[in-house]
Each structure stands twice: as C-alpha cells, then as structure tokens.
Amino acid sequence: MDEVPADFTIAFATGVTLTRWTRAWQQRQRGIPLIFFPTDAASQVSALHEGRADVSFVRLPVAREGLSLIPLYDEVAVVIVPKEHPLSDVESVTLADLASDHRVADTLSAGDAVELVAAGGGIVILPQSIARLHARKDVVARTVTDAEVTTIAIAWLEDSTTAQIDEFVGIVRGRTAASSRAIPTPKTPPLKSEKPRKAVTPKTRVPQRTRARKPRGR
C-alpha cells in the first residue's frame, strides 16, 4: 500500500486563482494539507522537474517535454496606459491604436513596468489578471481586442503521476466527490444494531370494590 504523503505542493503562476479547487481538496482530503509555491516564467516548469511541486498552474507557452498538461482557460490581454492618455476614455483598443506608443521593455517585471507607465515611460500589455494585481489610481487598463490571449494550464510530470496528483487533477477537471477514485474516503462503519427490546405492556390496575357502609342506628 502506497504511503500517503504529509502534504501536497501546488506551484502557480502570478494571477492564477486557486480557491475553487483548493477548497474542494480540503473538503475531501483533510489529512493532506496544501503548500503553495508562487512561480515566475522561469520556474513554473522547473519547479516540477526539481521536485519542488506536485502540480503547477502555468501560463503557456512552456516546454512540454516530460509533462502531462491540460489547458484550463484563456485570459484576455489589456494595455496599461497613464490615466491622462487619450485611450483612457475608450472601453477597448486594437493593436493598431497602440502602434505609435512606446512600449516599456519586456525584461521588466510587471510591477516595474506599471510603475514606468505611471511615470510616463510608455505603455505595457499584460494578461488581465496580472494587470489587476498591479492596479493603481494613476493608470488605466483597456482590453486589446485583437491581441493574443494567454492560456492557463495545469501541468505535472508525466512519469510521476501519483494518486494524489490524479485526485487533484480530477478536482480541477470537475470530478465530484462521489466519482473520486484516486484516494477513496474511508467509509464510517455502520453502527451495530441493537436487538429490539420487548415491549412492556403496562399492567392494568383493577379497581377495588367499595363496600357499601351500613347506616348507623340512631
């Protein structure tokens, strides 16, 4: 019988929200606590190969060699511009609308890039969830309708699929607790049935006859 691990480690790219899946895990597998490991573009896959995480929520593209991978959802792209930028008054833009604007360097972190945009150093296009993390009052985000979307996926090592990984991936894919097959929840043994007690029939009290008293002589 395989030994149940002491914990389960989830790596995740910036902006990924895990709550709906981790809550389901905690309800079904209370005995295996979760550990969370934030990653960047360089470590979102290496965390798996180096044994630092059991699964990783990655932002594609990634090197897929040796991985099992399931795409989950797409994120739209938004452009971050200064609040006084002419495009701040519209709801969405196209790449052609941004052709004349200077873009900040791709080598900057998202936080530094937004800081530079606020200082008037250009514009930056980011996945929507990352833009929300770095929202501030002096910049605005507008959807770029024709920019490429970003795909979020769950990945794990193809040759190291444990029962716990299979269980978590099943949760992500929508497997219900009733159909869970990786780590069956032990059933509570039925209570021993007691022998039915014999019904006790209450005794009926027979009323005593009252003798009529003879009238006293005068």
mmCIF file of the C-alpha atoms, coordinates in Angstrom:
data_MODEL
# 
_entry.id   MODEL 
# 
loop_
_atom_site.group_PDB 
_atom_site.id 
_atom_site.type_symbol 
_atom_site.label_atom_id 
_atom_site.label_alt_id 
_atom_site.label_comp_id 
_atom_site.label_asym_id 
_atom_site.label_entity_id 
_atom_site.label_seq_id 
_atom_site.pdbx_PDB_ins_code 
_atom_site.Cartn_x 
_atom_site.Cartn_y 
_atom_site.Cartn_z 
_atom_site.occupancy 
_atom_site.B_iso_or_equiv 
_atom_site.pdbx_formal_charge 
_atom_site.auth_seq_id 
_atom_site.auth_comp_id 
_atom_site.auth_asym_id 
_atom_site.auth_atom_id 
_atom_site.pdbx_PDB_model_num 
ATOM 1   C CA . MET A 1 1   ? 0.000   0.000  0.000   1.00 0.00 ? 1   MET A CA 1 
ATOM 2   C CA . ASP A 1 2   ? 1.381   3.424  -1.039  1.00 0.00 ? 2   ASP A CA 1 
ATOM 3   C CA . GLU A 1 3   ? 2.331   5.735  1.775   1.00 0.00 ? 3   GLU A CA 1 
ATOM 4   C CA . VAL A 1 4   ? 0.149   8.838  1.935   1.00 0.00 ? 4   VAL A CA 1 
ATOM 5   C CA . PRO A 1 5   ? 2.333   11.997 1.698   1.00 0.00 ? 5   PRO A CA 1 
ATOM 6   C CA . ALA A 1 6   ? 2.428   14.514 4.519   1.00 0.00 ? 6   ALA A CA 1 
ATOM 7   C CA . ASP A 1 7   ? 1.469   17.391 2.193   1.00 0.00 ? 7   ASP A CA 1 
ATOM 8   C CA . PHE A 1 8   ? 0.717   18.335 -1.414  1.00 0.00 ? 8   PHE A CA 1 
ATOM 9   C CA . THR A 1 9   ? 2.527   21.248 -3.090  1.00 0.00 ? 9   THR A CA 1 
ATOM 10  C CA . ILE A 1 10  ? 0.922   23.437 -5.749  1.00 0.00 ? 10  ILE A CA 1 
ATOM 11  C CA . ALA A 1 11  ? 3.040   25.811 -7.830  1.00 0.00 ? 11  ALA A CA 1 
ATOM 12  C CA . PHE A 1 12  ? 1.182   28.638 -9.551  1.00 0.00 ? 12  PHE A CA 1 
ATOM 13  C CA . ALA A 1 13  ? 1.916   31.450 -11.978 1.00 0.00 ? 13  ALA A CA 1 
ATOM 14  C CA . THR A 1 14  ? 1.149   35.023 -10.973 1.00 0.00 ? 14  THR A CA 1 
ATOM 15  C CA . GLY A 1 15  ? -2.522  35.901 -11.318 1.00 0.00 ? 15  GLY A CA 1 
ATOM 16  C CA . VAL A 1 16  ? -3.916  32.356 -11.135 1.00 0.00 ? 16  VAL A CA 1 
ATOM 17  C CA . THR A 1 17  ? -6.773  31.993 -8.624  1.00 0.00 ? 17  THR A CA 1 
ATOM 18  C CA . LEU A 1 18  ? -6.812  28.568 -6.960  1.00 0.00 ? 18  LEU A CA 1 
ATOM 19  C CA . THR A 1 19  ? -9.602  28.906 -4.424  1.00 0.00 ? 19  THR A CA 1 
ATOM 20  C CA . ARG A 1 20  ? -12.343 26.876 -6.095  1.00 0.00 ? 20  ARG A CA 1 
ATOM 21  C CA . TRP A 1 21  ? -10.064 23.846 -6.467  1.00 0.00 ? 21  TRP A CA 1 
ATOM 22  C CA . THR A 1 22  ? -8.223  24.029 -3.172  1.00 0.00 ? 22  THR A CA 1 
ATOM 23  C CA . ARG A 1 23  ? -11.470 24.305 -1.221  1.00 0.00 ? 23  ARG A CA 1 
ATOM 24  C CA . ALA A 1 24  ? -12.718 21.097 -2.812  1.00 0.00 ? 24  ALA A CA 1 
ATOM 25  C CA . TRP A 1 25  ? -9.432  19.371 -1.938  1.00 0.00 ? 25  TRP A CA 1 
ATOM 26  C CA . GLN A 1 26  ? -9.568  20.500 1.674   1.00 0.00 ? 26  GLN A CA 1 
ATOM 27  C CA . GLN A 1 27  ? -13.109 19.189 1.995   1.00 0.00 ? 27  GLN A CA 1 
ATOM 28  C CA . ARG A 1 28  ? -12.187 15.762 0.611   1.00 0.00 ? 28  ARG A CA 1 
ATOM 29  C CA . GLN A 1 29  ? -8.600  15.302 1.824   1.00 0.00 ? 29  GLN A CA 1 
ATOM 30  C CA . ARG A 1 30  ? -8.348  16.961 5.211   1.00 0.00 ? 30  ARG A CA 1 
ATOM 31  C CA . GLY A 1 31  ? -5.452  14.712 6.161   1.00 0.00 ? 31  GLY A CA 1 
ATOM 32  C CA . ILE A 1 32  ? -3.181  16.058 3.380   1.00 0.00 ? 32  ILE A CA 1 
ATOM 33  C CA . PRO A 1 33  ? -2.507  19.812 3.826   1.00 0.00 ? 33  PRO A CA 1 
ATOM 34  C CA . LEU A 1 34  ? -1.690  22.021 0.843   1.00 0.00 ? 34  LEU A CA 1 
ATOM 35  C CA . ILE A 1 35  ? 1.510   24.008 0.356   1.00 0.00 ? 35  ILE A CA 1 
ATOM 36  C CA . PHE A 1 36  ? 1.590   26.856 -2.187  1.00 0.00 ? 36  PHE A CA 1 
ATOM 37  C CA . PHE A 1 37  ? 4.613   27.824 -4.261  1.00 0.00 ? 37  PHE A CA 1 
ATOM 38  C CA . PRO A 1 38  ? 4.438   31.023 -6.395  1.00 0.00 ? 38  PRO A CA 1 
ATOM 39  C CA . THR A 1 39  ? 6.456   30.893 -9.616  1.00 0.00 ? 39  THR A CA 1 
ATOM 40  C CA . ASP A 1 40  ? 7.632   33.142 -12.424 1.00 0.00 ? 40  ASP A CA 1 
ATOM 41  C CA . ALA A 1 41  ? 8.097   32.328 -16.105 1.00 0.00 ? 41  ALA A CA 1 
ATOM 42  C CA . ALA A 1 42  ? 11.452  30.667 -15.427 1.00 0.00 ? 42  ALA A CA 1 
ATOM 43  C CA . SER A 1 43  ? 10.373  28.448 -12.528 1.00 0.00 ? 43  SER A CA 1 
ATOM 44  C CA . GLN A 1 44  ? 6.809   27.438 -13.378 1.00 0.00 ? 44  GLN A CA 1 
ATOM 45  C CA . VAL A 1 45  ? 8.029   24.215 -15.058 1.00 0.00 ? 45  VAL A CA 1 
ATOM 46  C CA . SER A 1 46  ? 11.386  23.737 -13.329 1.00 0.00 ? 46  SER A CA 1 
ATOM 47  C CA . ALA A 1 47  ? 9.501   23.507 -10.019 1.00 0.00 ? 47  ALA A CA 1 
ATOM 48  C CA . LEU A 1 48  ? 8.126   20.180 -11.259 1.00 0.00 ? 48  LEU A CA 1 
ATOM 49  C CA . HIS A 1 49  ? 11.371  18.793 -12.659 1.00 0.00 ? 49  HIS A CA 1 
ATOM 50  C CA . GLU A 1 50  ? 13.249  19.718 -9.495  1.00 0.00 ? 50  GLU A CA 1 
ATOM 51  C CA . GLY A 1 51  ? 10.651  18.045 -7.255  1.00 0.00 ? 51  GLY A CA 1 
ATOM 52  C CA . ARG A 1 52  ? 9.584   21.261 -5.541  1.00 0.00 ? 52  ARG A CA 1 
ATOM 53  C CA . ALA A 1 53  ? 5.923   20.915 -6.559  1.00 0.00 ? 53  ALA A CA 1 
ATOM 54  C CA . ASP A 1 54  ? 3.471   18.125 -7.322  1.00 0.00 ? 54  ASP A CA 1 
ATOM 55  C CA . VAL A 1 55  ? 1.469   20.143 -9.855  1.00 0.00 ? 55  VAL A CA 1 
ATOM 56  C CA . SER A 1 56  ? 1.962   23.564 -11.409 1.00 0.00 ? 56  SER A CA 1 
ATOM 57  C CA . PHE A 1 57  ? -0.532  26.047 -12.809 1.00 0.00 ? 57  PHE A CA 1 
ATOM 58  C CA . VAL A 1 58  ? 1.391   27.513 -15.728 1.00 0.00 ? 58  VAL A CA 1 
ATOM 59  C CA . ARG A 1 59  ? 0.910   30.320 -18.211 1.00 0.00 ? 59  ARG A CA 1 
ATOM 60  C CA . LEU A 1 60  ? 1.536   28.973 -21.724 1.00 0.00 ? 60  LEU A CA 1 
ATOM 61  C CA . PRO A 1 61  ? 3.697   28.597 -23.691 1.00 0.00 ? 61  PRO A CA 1 
ATOM 62  C CA . VAL A 1 62  ? 6.031   26.287 -21.757 1.00 0.00 ? 62  VAL A CA 1 
ATOM 63  C CA . ALA A 1 63  ? 8.451   23.482 -22.650 1.00 0.00 ? 63  ALA A CA 1 
ATOM 64  C CA . ARG A 1 64  ? 6.153   20.442 -22.598 1.00 0.00 ? 64  ARG A CA 1 
ATOM 65  C CA . GLU A 1 65  ? 8.754   17.679 -22.673 1.00 0.00 ? 65  GLU A CA 1 
ATOM 66  C CA . GLY A 1 66  ? 8.066   15.127 -19.931 1.00 0.00 ? 66  GLY A CA 1 
ATOM 67  C CA . LEU A 1 67  ? 4.857   16.857 -18.872 1.00 0.00 ? 67  LEU A CA 1 
ATOM 68  C CA . SER A 1 68  ? 1.196   15.989 -18.785 1.00 0.00 ? 68  SER A CA 1 
ATOM 69  C CA . LEU A 1 69  ? -0.704  19.207 -19.388 1.00 0.00 ? 69  LEU A CA 1 
ATOM 70  C CA . ILE A 1 70  ? -4.359  20.246 -19.510 1.00 0.00 ? 70  ILE A CA 1 
ATOM 71  C CA . PRO A 1 71  ? -5.341  23.740 -20.766 1.00 0.00 ? 71  PRO A CA 1 
ATOM 72  C CA . LEU A 1 72  ? -7.953  25.296 -18.454 1.00 0.00 ? 72  LEU A CA 1 
ATOM 73  C CA . TYR A 1 73  ? -8.977  28.779 -19.588 1.00 0.00 ? 73  TYR A CA 1 
ATOM 74  C CA . ASP A 1 74  ? -7.859  31.821 -21.605 1.00 0.00 ? 74  ASP A CA 1 
ATOM 75  C CA . GLU A 1 75  ? -7.079  35.309 -20.357 1.00 0.00 ? 75  GLU A CA 1 
ATOM 76  C CA . VAL A 1 76  ? -7.604  38.403 -22.477 1.00 0.00 ? 76  VAL A CA 1 
ATOM 77  C CA . ALA A 1 77  ? -4.827  40.951 -22.856 1.00 0.00 ? 77  ALA A CA 1 
ATOM 78  C CA . VAL A 1 78  ? -5.113  44.533 -21.634 1.00 0.00 ? 78  VAL A CA 1 
ATOM 79  C CA . VAL A 1 79  ? -2.979  47.582 -22.191 1.00 0.00 ? 79  VAL A CA 1 
ATOM 80  C CA . ILE A 1 80  ? -1.906  49.751 -19.256 1.00 0.00 ? 80  ILE A CA 1 
ATOM 81  C CA . VAL A 1 81  ? -1.739  53.459 -20.084 1.00 0.00 ? 81  VAL A CA 1 
ATOM 82  C CA . PRO A 1 82  ? -1.405  56.597 -17.950 1.00 0.00 ? 82  PRO A CA 1 
ATOM 83  C CA . LYS A 1 83  ? -4.723  57.998 -16.715 1.00 0.00 ? 83  LYS A CA 1 
ATOM 84  C CA . GLU A 1 84  ? -4.335  61.105 -18.886 1.00 0.00 ? 84  GLU A CA 1 
ATOM 85  C CA . HIS A 1 85  ? -3.666  59.043 -22.059 1.00 0.00 ? 85  HIS A CA 1 
ATOM 86  C CA . PRO A 1 86  ? -6.180  59.678 -24.905 1.00 0.00 ? 86  PRO A CA 1 
ATOM 87  C CA . LEU A 1 87  ? -7.097  55.976 -24.998 1.00 0.00 ? 87  LEU A CA 1 
ATOM 88  C CA . SER A 1 88  ? -8.170  56.039 -21.357 1.00 0.00 ? 88  SER A CA 1 
ATOM 89  C CA . ASP A 1 89  ? -11.558 57.376 -22.496 1.00 0.00 ? 89  ASP A CA 1 
ATOM 90  C CA . VAL A 1 90  ? -12.436 54.317 -24.613 1.00 0.00 ? 90  VAL A CA 1 
ATOM 91  C CA . GLU A 1 91  ? -13.564 50.865 -23.458 1.00 0.00 ? 91  GLU A CA 1 
ATOM 92  C CA . SER A 1 92  ? -11.277 48.788 -25.723 1.00 0.00 ? 92  SER A CA 1 
ATOM 93  C CA . VAL A 1 93  ? -8.492  49.261 -28.242 1.00 0.00 ? 93  VAL A CA 1 
ATOM 94  C CA . THR A 1 94  ? -6.752  47.405 -31.068 1.00 0.00 ? 94  THR A CA 1 
ATOM 95  C CA . LEU A 1 95  ? -3.059  46.856 -31.669 1.00 0.00 ? 95  LEU A CA 1 
ATOM 96  C CA . ALA A 1 96  ? -3.247  49.426 -34.471 1.00 0.00 ? 96  ALA A CA 1 
ATOM 97  C CA . ASP A 1 97  ? -4.407  52.015 -31.917 1.00 0.00 ? 97  ASP A CA 1 
ATOM 98  C CA . LEU A 1 98  ? -1.202  51.399 -29.975 1.00 0.00 ? 98  LEU A CA 1 
ATOM 99  C CA . ALA A 1 99  ? 1.208   51.422 -32.900 1.00 0.00 ? 99  ALA A CA 1 
ATOM 100 C CA . SER A 1 100 ? 2.526   54.916 -32.211 1.00 0.00 ? 100 SER A CA 1 
ATOM 101 C CA . ASP A 1 101 ? 3.015   54.418 -28.456 1.00 0.00 ? 101 ASP A CA 1 
ATOM 102 C CA . HIS A 1 102 ? 6.342   53.470 -26.936 1.00 0.00 ? 102 HIS A CA 1 
ATOM 103 C CA . ARG A 1 103 ? 6.279   50.141 -25.088 1.00 0.00 ? 103 ARG A CA 1 
ATOM 104 C CA . VAL A 1 104 ? 8.279   49.572 -21.939 1.00 0.00 ? 104 VAL A CA 1 
ATOM 105 C CA . ALA A 1 105 ? 10.938  46.858 -22.025 1.00 0.00 ? 105 ALA A CA 1 
ATOM 106 C CA . ASP A 1 106 ? 9.715   43.254 -21.889 1.00 0.00 ? 106 ASP A CA 1 
ATOM 107 C CA . THR A 1 107 ? 12.515  42.415 -19.483 1.00 0.00 ? 107 THR A CA 1 
ATOM 108 C CA . LEU A 1 108 ? 10.916  44.401 -16.659 1.00 0.00 ? 108 LEU A CA 1 
ATOM 109 C CA . SER A 1 109 ? 8.751   42.746 -14.054 1.00 0.00 ? 109 SER A CA 1 
ATOM 110 C CA . ALA A 1 110 ? 5.046   43.542 -14.275 1.00 0.00 ? 110 ALA A CA 1 
ATOM 111 C CA . GLY A 1 111 ? 5.230   45.753 -11.199 1.00 0.00 ? 111 GLY A CA 1 
ATOM 112 C CA . ASP A 1 112 ? 8.182   47.732 -12.537 1.00 0.00 ? 112 ASP A CA 1 
ATOM 113 C CA . ALA A 1 113 ? 6.546   48.030 -15.954 1.00 0.00 ? 113 ALA A CA 1 
ATOM 114 C CA . VAL A 1 114 ? 3.361   49.510 -14.499 1.00 0.00 ? 114 VAL A CA 1 
ATOM 115 C CA . GLU A 1 115 ? 5.448   51.861 -12.369 1.00 0.00 ? 115 GLU A CA 1 
ATOM 116 C CA . LEU A 1 116 ? 7.198   53.091 -15.525 1.00 0.00 ? 116 LEU A CA 1 
ATOM 117 C CA . VAL A 1 117 ? 3.867   53.538 -17.318 1.00 0.00 ? 117 VAL A CA 1 
ATOM 118 C CA . ALA A 1 118 ? 2.624   55.693 -14.433 1.00 0.00 ? 118 ALA A CA 1 
ATOM 119 C CA . ALA A 1 119 ? 5.767   57.811 -14.750 1.00 0.00 ? 119 ALA A CA 1 
ATOM 120 C CA . GLY A 1 120 ? 5.080   58.435 -18.458 1.00 0.00 ? 120 GLY A CA 1 
ATOM 121 C CA . GLY A 1 121 ? 7.657   55.977 -19.761 1.00 0.00 ? 121 GLY A CA 1 
ATOM 122 C CA . GLY A 1 122 ? 5.385   54.171 -22.218 1.00 0.00 ? 122 GLY A CA 1 
ATOM 123 C CA . ILE A 1 123 ? 2.648   51.540 -22.239 1.00 0.00 ? 123 ILE A CA 1 
ATOM 124 C CA . VAL A 1 124 ? 2.588   47.828 -21.471 1.00 0.00 ? 124 VAL A CA 1 
ATOM 125 C CA . ILE A 1 125 ? 0.332   44.919 -22.492 1.00 0.00 ? 125 ILE A CA 1 
ATOM 126 C CA . LEU A 1 126 ? -0.330  42.326 -19.809 1.00 0.00 ? 126 LEU A CA 1 
ATOM 127 C CA . PRO A 1 127 ? -2.696  39.432 -19.102 1.00 0.00 ? 127 PRO A CA 1 
ATOM 128 C CA . GLN A 1 128 ? -5.794  40.789 -17.389 1.00 0.00 ? 128 GLN A CA 1 
ATOM 129 C CA . SER A 1 129 ? -5.226  39.014 -14.053 1.00 0.00 ? 129 SER A CA 1 
ATOM 130 C CA . ILE A 1 130 ? -1.703  40.417 -13.732 1.00 0.00 ? 130 ILE A CA 1 
ATOM 131 C CA . ALA A 1 131 ? -2.919  43.904 -14.621 1.00 0.00 ? 131 ALA A CA 1 
ATOM 132 C CA . ARG A 1 132 ? -5.468  43.650 -11.803 1.00 0.00 ? 132 ARG A CA 1 
ATOM 133 C CA . LEU A 1 133 ? -2.759  42.743 -9.310  1.00 0.00 ? 133 LEU A CA 1 
ATOM 134 C CA . HIS A 1 134 ? -0.883  45.938 -10.168 1.00 0.00 ? 134 HIS A CA 1 
ATOM 135 C CA . ALA A 1 135 ? -3.867  48.276 -10.488 1.00 0.00 ? 135 ALA A CA 1 
ATOM 136 C CA . ARG A 1 136 ? -3.310  51.810 -9.265  1.00 0.00 ? 136 ARG A CA 1 
ATOM 137 C CA . LYS A 1 137 ? -5.108  55.157 -9.444  1.00 0.00 ? 137 LYS A CA 1 
ATOM 138 C CA . ASP A 1 138 ? -2.763  56.836 -11.927 1.00 0.00 ? 138 ASP A CA 1 
ATOM 139 C CA . VAL A 1 139 ? -3.085  54.224 -14.704 1.00 0.00 ? 139 VAL A CA 1 
ATOM 140 C CA . VAL A 1 140 ? -5.980  52.540 -16.505 1.00 0.00 ? 140 VAL A CA 1 
ATOM 141 C CA . ALA A 1 141 ? -6.357  49.155 -18.220 1.00 0.00 ? 141 ALA A CA 1 
ATOM 142 C CA . ARG A 1 142 ? -8.179  48.711 -21.520 1.00 0.00 ? 142 ARG A CA 1 
ATOM 143 C CA . THR A 1 143 ? -8.908  45.435 -23.342 1.00 0.00 ? 143 THR A CA 1 
ATOM 144 C CA . VAL A 1 144 ? -6.880  44.879 -26.524 1.00 0.00 ? 144 VAL A CA 1 
ATOM 145 C CA . THR A 1 145 ? -9.427  43.119 -28.704 1.00 0.00 ? 145 THR A CA 1 
ATOM 146 C CA . ASP A 1 146 ? -7.039  41.620 -31.279 1.00 0.00 ? 146 ASP A CA 1 
ATOM 147 C CA . ALA A 1 147 ? -4.088  40.730 -29.022 1.00 0.00 ? 147 ALA A CA 1 
ATOM 148 C CA . GLU A 1 148 ? -3.279  37.084 -28.365 1.00 0.00 ? 148 GLU A CA 1 
ATOM 149 C CA . VAL A 1 149 ? -4.950  35.554 -25.338 1.00 0.00 ? 149 VAL A CA 1 
ATOM 150 C CA . THR A 1 150 ? -2.941  33.821 -22.624 1.00 0.00 ? 150 THR A CA 1 
ATOM 151 C CA . THR A 1 151 ? -3.803  30.232 -21.755 1.00 0.00 ? 151 THR A CA 1 
ATOM 152 C CA . ILE A 1 152 ? -3.604  28.914 -18.192 1.00 0.00 ? 152 ILE A CA 1 
ATOM 153 C CA . ALA A 1 153 ? -2.984  25.172 -17.807 1.00 0.00 ? 153 ALA A CA 1 
ATOM 154 C CA . ILE A 1 154 ? -2.251  22.627 -15.091 1.00 0.00 ? 154 ILE A CA 1 
ATOM 155 C CA . ALA A 1 155 ? 0.903   20.564 -15.548 1.00 0.00 ? 155 ALA A CA 1 
ATOM 156 C CA . TRP A 1 156 ? 2.620   17.670 -13.782 1.00 0.00 ? 156 TRP A CA 1 
ATOM 157 C CA . LEU A 1 157 ? 5.373   15.162 -14.531 1.00 0.00 ? 157 LEU A CA 1 
ATOM 158 C CA . GLU A 1 158 ? 4.129   12.509 -16.930 1.00 0.00 ? 158 GLU A CA 1 
ATOM 159 C CA . ASP A 1 159 ? 6.133   9.702  -15.310 1.00 0.00 ? 159 ASP A CA 1 
ATOM 160 C CA . SER A 1 160 ? 5.327   10.702 -11.735 1.00 0.00 ? 160 SER A CA 1 
ATOM 161 C CA . THR A 1 161 ? 1.544   10.691 -11.589 1.00 0.00 ? 161 THR A CA 1 
ATOM 162 C CA . THR A 1 162 ? 0.673   9.764  -8.025  1.00 0.00 ? 162 THR A CA 1 
ATOM 163 C CA . ALA A 1 163 ? -2.760  9.004  -6.608  1.00 0.00 ? 163 ALA A CA 1 
ATOM 164 C CA . GLN A 1 164 ? -2.751  12.464 -5.040  1.00 0.00 ? 164 GLN A CA 1 
ATOM 165 C CA . ILE A 1 165 ? -1.957  14.169 -8.354  1.00 0.00 ? 165 ILE A CA 1 
ATOM 166 C CA . ASP A 1 166 ? -4.690  12.182 -10.068 1.00 0.00 ? 166 ASP A CA 1 
ATOM 167 C CA . GLU A 1 167 ? -7.114  13.234 -7.343  1.00 0.00 ? 167 GLU A CA 1 
ATOM 168 C CA . PHE A 1 168 ? -6.249  16.929 -7.612  1.00 0.00 ? 168 PHE A CA 1 
ATOM 169 C CA . VAL A 1 169 ? -6.338  16.937 -11.416 1.00 0.00 ? 169 VAL A CA 1 
ATOM 170 C CA . GLY A 1 170 ? -9.728  15.245 -11.178 1.00 0.00 ? 170 GLY A CA 1 
ATOM 171 C CA . ILE A 1 171 ? -10.967 18.072 -8.963  1.00 0.00 ? 171 ILE A CA 1 
ATOM 172 C CA . VAL A 1 172 ? -9.709  20.641 -11.453 1.00 0.00 ? 172 VAL A CA 1 
ATOM 173 C CA . ARG A 1 173 ? -11.479 18.804 -14.271 1.00 0.00 ? 173 ARG A CA 1 
ATOM 174 C CA . GLY A 1 174 ? -14.726 18.753 -12.318 1.00 0.00 ? 174 GLY A CA 1 
ATOM 175 C CA . ARG A 1 175 ? -14.729 15.262 -10.846 1.00 0.00 ? 175 ARG A CA 1 
ATOM 176 C CA . THR A 1 176 ? -17.200 15.119 -7.999  1.00 0.00 ? 176 THR A CA 1 
ATOM 177 C CA . ALA A 1 177 ? -16.561 13.602 -4.593  1.00 0.00 ? 177 ALA A CA 1 
ATOM 178 C CA . ALA A 1 178 ? -18.901 10.733 -5.470  1.00 0.00 ? 178 ALA A CA 1 
ATOM 179 C CA . SER A 1 179 ? -16.829 9.803  -8.535  1.00 0.00 ? 179 SER A CA 1 
ATOM 180 C CA . SER A 1 180 ? -13.432 10.372 -6.938  1.00 0.00 ? 180 SER A CA 1 
ATOM 181 C CA . ARG A 1 181 ? -11.228 7.331  -7.491  1.00 0.00 ? 181 ARG A CA 1 
ATOM 182 C CA . ALA A 1 182 ? -7.701  8.298  -6.506  1.00 0.00 ? 182 ALA A CA 1 
ATOM 183 C CA . ILE A 1 183 ? -7.908  8.481  -2.734  1.00 0.00 ? 183 ILE A CA 1 
ATOM 184 C CA . PRO A 1 184 ? -11.164 6.971  -1.567  1.00 0.00 ? 184 PRO A CA 1 
ATOM 185 C CA . THR A 1 185 ? -12.518 8.485  1.574   1.00 0.00 ? 185 THR A CA 1 
ATOM 186 C CA . PRO A 1 186 ? -12.819 5.808  4.259   1.00 0.00 ? 186 PRO A CA 1 
ATOM 187 C CA . LYS A 1 187 ? -16.381 4.929  4.994   1.00 0.00 ? 187 LYS A CA 1 
ATOM 188 C CA . THR A 1 188 ? -17.691 5.227  8.507   1.00 0.00 ? 188 THR A CA 1 
ATOM 189 C CA . PRO A 1 189 ? -18.501 1.733  9.826   1.00 0.00 ? 189 PRO A CA 1 
ATOM 190 C CA . PRO A 1 190 ? -22.201 1.203  10.386  1.00 0.00 ? 190 PRO A CA 1 
ATOM 191 C CA . LEU A 1 191 ? -23.412 1.274  13.940  1.00 0.00 ? 191 LEU A CA 1 
ATOM 192 C CA . LYS A 1 192 ? -24.168 -2.086 15.472  1.00 0.00 ? 192 LYS A CA 1 
ATOM 193 C CA . SER A 1 193 ? -27.859 -2.629 15.530  1.00 0.00 ? 193 SER A CA 1 
ATOM 194 C CA . GLU A 1 194 ? -29.325 -3.287 18.915  1.00 0.00 ? 194 GLU A CA 1 
ATOM 195 C CA . LYS A 1 195 ? -31.724 -6.122 19.474  1.00 0.00 ? 195 LYS A CA 1 
ATOM 196 C CA . PRO A 1 196 ? -35.224 -4.789 19.701  1.00 0.00 ? 196 PRO A CA 1 
ATOM 197 C CA . ARG A 1 197 ? -36.437 -4.643 23.215  1.00 0.00 ? 197 ARG A CA 1 
ATOM 198 C CA . LYS A 1 198 ? -39.610 -6.457 24.129  1.00 0.00 ? 198 LYS A CA 1 
ATOM 199 C CA . ALA A 1 199 ? -42.490 -4.149 24.512  1.00 0.00 ? 199 ALA A CA 1 
ATOM 200 C CA . VAL A 1 200 ? -43.538 -3.864 28.095  1.00 0.00 ? 200 VAL A CA 1 
ATOM 201 C CA . THR A 1 201 ? -47.269 -3.974 28.489  1.00 0.00 ? 201 THR A CA 1 
ATOM 202 C CA . PRO A 1 202 ? -48.314 -1.821 31.403  1.00 0.00 ? 202 PRO A CA 1 
ATOM 203 C CA . LYS A 1 203 ? -50.327 -3.715 33.992  1.00 0.00 ? 203 LYS A CA 1 
ATOM 204 C CA . THR A 1 204 ? -53.904 -2.688 34.301  1.00 0.00 ? 204 THR A CA 1 
ATOM 205 C CA . ARG A 1 205 ? -54.923 -1.934 37.823  1.00 0.00 ? 205 ARG A CA 1 
ATOM 206 C CA . VAL A 1 206 ? -58.246 -3.476 38.777  1.00 0.00 ? 206 VAL A CA 1 
ATOM 207 C CA . PRO A 1 207 ? -60.193 -1.042 40.865  1.00 0.00 ? 207 PRO A CA 1 
ATOM 208 C CA . GLN A 1 208 ? -61.141 -2.417 44.262  1.00 0.00 ? 208 GLN A CA 1 
ATOM 209 C CA . ARG A 1 209 ? -64.792 -2.719 45.050  1.00 0.00 ? 209 ARG A CA 1 
ATOM 210 C CA . THR A 1 210 ? -66.016 -0.352 47.645  1.00 0.00 ? 210 THR A CA 1 
ATOM 211 C CA . ARG A 1 211 ? -68.291 -1.924 50.211  1.00 0.00 ? 211 ARG A CA 1 
ATOM 212 C CA . ALA A 1 212 ? -71.409 -0.016 50.974  1.00 0.00 ? 212 ALA A CA 1 
ATOM 213 C CA . ARG A 1 213 ? -71.433 1.158  54.523  1.00 0.00 ? 213 ARG A CA 1 
ATOM 214 C CA . LYS A 1 214 ? -74.416 0.185  56.669  1.00 0.00 ? 214 LYS A CA 1 
ATOM 215 C CA . PRO A 1 215 ? -76.288 3.117  58.068  1.00 0.00 ? 215 PRO A CA 1 
ATOM 216 C CA . ARG A 1 216 ? -75.620 3.688  61.744  1.00 0.00 ? 216 ARG A CA 1 
ATOM 217 C CA . GLY A 1 217 ? -78.521 3.118  64.042  1.00 0.00 ? 217 GLY A CA 1 
ATOM 218 C CA . ARG A 1 218 ? -79.894 6.033  65.889  1.00 0.00 ? 218 ARG A CA 1 
# 
